[in-house]
Amino acid sequence: MQAVEEVCVVHYSGELYRVGTDTEYRLFRKDCGLSQTLYSQDIPLKAIAAFMTGSTISIGTGQASFHLALSGFITRDATYKVFINILKHLGTANLDAAMGLTAVFLLCLILWITGTFLPKRYPHH
């Protein structure tokens, strides 16, 4: 139950910090019958950024084996173990992985061009 609360708080407070509005979360613990109000201002932005970065690294590492069409190890292990296993099994990657990796590379390239390069090159457009 605590994991669900943390994910909800991190997600919604991260979204609301971008919008600039304040909100409150009512968390109710069934085991002790306490109700607690948590304001989005109570969670530091650095903690939210750190949690989201860690989640991204963990999810990305878990999905990398599918993008490379690797098999033979468990992707639900600890993140460092999955990363080590990906490097060990990198030689067994299929040619089918080229399509998925090309798509990911092109998406990142388009994001960089439209989000970073073009706004600096043409700031008035």
N, C-alpha and C positions, 0 to 999 in steps of 0.2 A: 504494500500500500504506500509506503514511503517513496518508493521509486516512481510510482505514478504521480504522486504529488510533486516531486522534484521536477519531473519532465514537464508537467503542466505549468508549473511556476516559471521554469526556464524558458519554455516556448513562448508563453503569453507575455512575460515581462520583456523578453527580447523583442517581440513584435511591437509592444507598446512603447518601448524606449525610442524606437524609430519614429513613431507617430507623435510622441511627445505628450501623451495623456497619462493620467494616473488611474490606477485601479486598485482594487483590493481583492484578495482571495480568501474565501472562507474554507478553512481546513478543519475537518471534523474527524477526530480519532475515535473510532468505535470502542477500542479497548479501554480507554479511560474516560470517555464521555466528555472530553474537553473540546471546546470550539476556539479557534484561534484566528485572528485576522492578520494577514500578512500583506503589507503594502509593497508595491513594486519598488518603492524608493528604498526599502530596507535591504534589498539585494544589490551588492556592488556590481557595477557593470563589468569589472575585471573578472569577477567570479563567473558571471554569465558567459563572457567571452571564452574563458578557460574551459568551462564545461562544454560549450558548443564546439570548440576546437578539438578537445579530446574525443567527443562523440564523432566528429567528422573523420578524424584519423582512424578511429576504431572501425567505423562503418566502411570507410574507403579501403582499409586493409582487408577487411572481410570480403568485400566485393571484388577485389583485384584478382583473386583466384578464378572467379567466374569470367572476368574479362579476358584472362589469359588462357582459359579453358584448361586449368590445372586440376588434377585430382590426386587422391592418395593421402590426404591429410584433412584434419578437422578444422574448419574455419571458425568454430565457436570457442576455440582456445583463447588464451590471453593474446592480446594484440601483438606483443613482441614475438610470441611463438609462431603466430600465423605469418608475420613478416619474414621470419627466419625460414619457415617452410616454403614460402613463396620463392625466396632466393634459392633454396635447395632444389626445387622442382622447376626452376625457370628453363632449364634445358629441355624439358618435356612439353613445352608449350606448343599448341597446334598452330597451323597456318590460319585456322579459322579465327584466331585471336586478332589477326591483323585488321579485320573489319571492325571489331569492337574498339580496339585501340585507336584506329583511325578516326572513328566517330567521336571518341572522347577528346582526342587531340584537336579535331576541327571545332568542336564546341568550345573548348578553352581558347582557341585562337580567335574565334568570332567574339567571344566575351571580352578578350583583351583588346581587340580592334575597336569594338563599339563602345567599350567602357573606359578605356585608358588612352589609346592612341589617337583616335579621331577627335575626342574633345580637346586634347592638347594641341593638335594640329590646326583645327578649325574651331576656336573658342567662341566665335560669334554665331555659329550655326546650330 
